[in-house]
Amino acid sequence: MASRILTFLKQYLLIDDQHLLTTDADVWKLSVLRIILLIGVVLTSTIVAHSSYMAYQQQLYYVICLTCGFTLMLWSTLALSKHQIQFASASLTFIIIAAGLCILFFTVDLASSRYGLLFFFTLPIILRLFYGNKAALIGMLVNIIPFIILLRNEPIAPLFGVDITLPDTHTYLSALIFLFFNFCLPVAVIRVMSSLEHQAKYNQKQSLKLEKLVNRYQEIFNNGGLPSFFCDAQGNILQANRSARRLIKTYSSDCTNLYQLFDLKTPLTPGVKQQATIFKHPDCVFEIQPASLEHHKKQLIHCYDISKNAAKAKRFEDFKKQQFTKHYFDELTGLKNHHYWKLAETNDTLTGRYWVLLKLSNLRDINTQYSYNNGDQLLSQIALLLKSQLPIDAGLYRFPGAKFFVSITVPADTTPVITEWIKSFLPTHLVHRSLSTQVSLHWHAGIYPCHNKAKPGNVLEACTIALSQANYQRPYVVFDPNSVTQIRLHSQHKDRVKFLIDNNHLILYLQPQVNLNQAIVGYEVLARLTDPDSSQVLPPSDFIPIVEKYQWHVLFSRKLLEKVLALLSDWPTGLANVPIAINLSGPELLDDVFFEKVLRYFTENPSLRDSLKLELTETSVLSSHLETKRRLNLLANVGAVIIIDDFGTGHASLSQLIDMSASVLKIDREFVNQIEQSERHRKIVNITLELAKSLAMETIAEGVETPAQAHLLQQMGVRIFQGFLYGKPAPVSYWSSKKSNQKVHQLLTN
């Protein structure tokens, strides 16, 4: 029970270990208040009980009121909480002053009244505890008045005739003074000193920990691999770690200021990084990072060595500049290229200018004649020449290939003479700097007058369209909006032809070849394209030029060969069982895959040698190609029959004819058409027949349209004929519907 009471008192008076260690000033102030007030309450309660009884007997009721009032004030003050410390301390101060005044002014006995003065002498201690040094000093100065009263040694009471003296007043006051000075104040001071002692021990421990921590951080600071400096606001070095001292020793041994070591562009600012180089060592780059110290007036500067990263960054920047130059400038001529033009030009800058896309049309011939290196040198010379001759406000760009893009500002009504202006500044001859040879230059130009706002892509497209229409007879072409429609239609037709070829919408037409007895001895296969949507059959004039222009020879011939092989493998019953011939233009034979297929077909299928013949036009440029002739010889060696089509219209010599290993010559329709009227044409046909006879080659006359032509050719020695006289090209189904043993004229009359 006693221990519980003791524990409760410790907790209430805030003198347990937990509250003694706290650093909160309000805790020990409240503890001092409770100690003084609790002791005062215990004392005054006893005095009040006894004095009230004595005063009641003497009918001094005002004494009872006075003592009860003081007791009530003590209890009320004791009940105040931690949050009311200021009010409680003021109340205690008031109680002490009021008690001293009451004793001094209402006690007649001089010796007893002096006890009231003693209460005033305790005020500096109370004021110091609760209000600080200034309040204590004021209290000490005010106590001069009670001291003077004490020196006079004259009674002051009773004031207003009020006397509170009782028979045991001296005892009451002596006990009050004894308890207040011997218990209240000493215990309060002990409480404060205990807190100070505990706090001092705690501070000492914390100081030791802090000292260890400082030493540890000092060791880390000194031995850190990162150069670090302690500096004042002006950059003067106060302390440097080992790495920083090594840095100073290496680059500036007499350095005392950070601004002497680093080439700082801006003043040091806490939390703001900046890059700086060491003076006279531009390759040594550091990132200077002032630390943000909120509770320190000095600056802690960390220096990160980023020399390697800076060197990499510099190399990367140089690389980016190099790539920018490569991307936006032509390496050969040094001119801005098409990428730069697309980046720089906008709808507004294009307006009010003539845009001219120039092309050196004979650059391929120049490269072939003088080599590609010399061709490049010539382009570089041309760029310099154009740059010098164009007006200052003109724009000049190098576009891919042999093209230059020029922009000029001319009045809007000069369109008719723009071509003359272009001709005037374009060089037609140029002396090659290295070869010292005069080289002819042929130019084509596509011109677009941009009078209204237009997008860069549209301007370039217009110039490209105009350039595509230029030729040697009309080298400079101004863009015509109507040509776009024609190009669009041509593009649609081209795409349609490509679609039909890719999707096997190809059908075979046959034209018969007959002998002197009017019997069919062979067919020439002619390809047609059929439109699945309209069921329309496209004539050769609608797709052959497109195949040749876009070099689809290999694709077209492969599809045709597949159709022919399918026909041979499933030969119609009513169709004359005779060989068929397909046309090859020449380029497909130079395709390795296509040639290997054809060679394999003839090698693996011996029967194919008697059923499939290959026609090669003499007019094809590639027919005289050495590799073409070599491959034709390989096909001839495996049994393939080679027919020279359109003989006499090309440039094949006798030796080339022999080298091609052909076994059949076809006399071109150009000579057959004029054979009745022209003696010269008859002589050419005779020479061709004699040549074929001397080389043991068969001959076929194509383009025979009249009986007179057939009769004359028969007299000259022709044995096989082909032409409209014997039948126009028609689908396989047409010829298979006739009986194969009939004569041609009978087939045509049925």
Secondary structure, 3 states (H helix, E strand, C coil): CHHHHHHHHHHHHCCCHHHHCCCCHHHHHHHHHHHHHHHHHHHHHHHHHHHHHHHHHCCCHHHHHHHHHHHHHHHHHHCCCHHHHHHHHHHHHHHHHHHHHHHHHHCCCHHHHHHHHHHHHCHHHHHHHHHCHHHHHHHHHHCHHHHHHHHHCCCCCCHHHCCCCCCCHHHHHHHHHHHHHHHHHHHHHHHHHHHHHHHHHHHHHHHHHHHHHHHHHHHHHHHCCCCEEEECCCCEEEEECHHHHHHHHHHCCCCCEHHHHEECCCCCCCCCCEEEEECCEEEEEEEEEECCCCCCCCEEEEEEECHHHHHHHHHHHHHHHHHHHHHHECCCCCCEEHHHHHHHCCHHHHCCEEEEEEEECCHHHHHHHHCHHHHHHHHHHHHHHHHHHCCCCCEEEEECCCEEEEEECCCHHHHHHHHHHHHHHCCCEEECCCCCCEEECCEEEEEEEECCCCCHHHHHHHHHHHHHCCCCCCCEEECCHHHHHHHHHHHHHHHHHHHHHHCCCEEEEEEEEECCCCCEEEEEEEEEEECCCCCCEECHHHHHHHHHHCCCHHHHHHHHHHHHHHHHHCCCCCCCCCCEEEEECCHHHHCHHHHHHHHHHHHHCCCHHHHEEEEEECCCHHHHCHHHHHHHHHHHHCCCEEEEEEECCCCCCHHHHHHCCCCEEEECHHHHHCCCCCHHHHHHHHHHHHHHHHCCCEEEEECCCCHHHHHHHHHHCCCEEECCCCCCCEEHHHHHCCCCCCCHHHHHHC
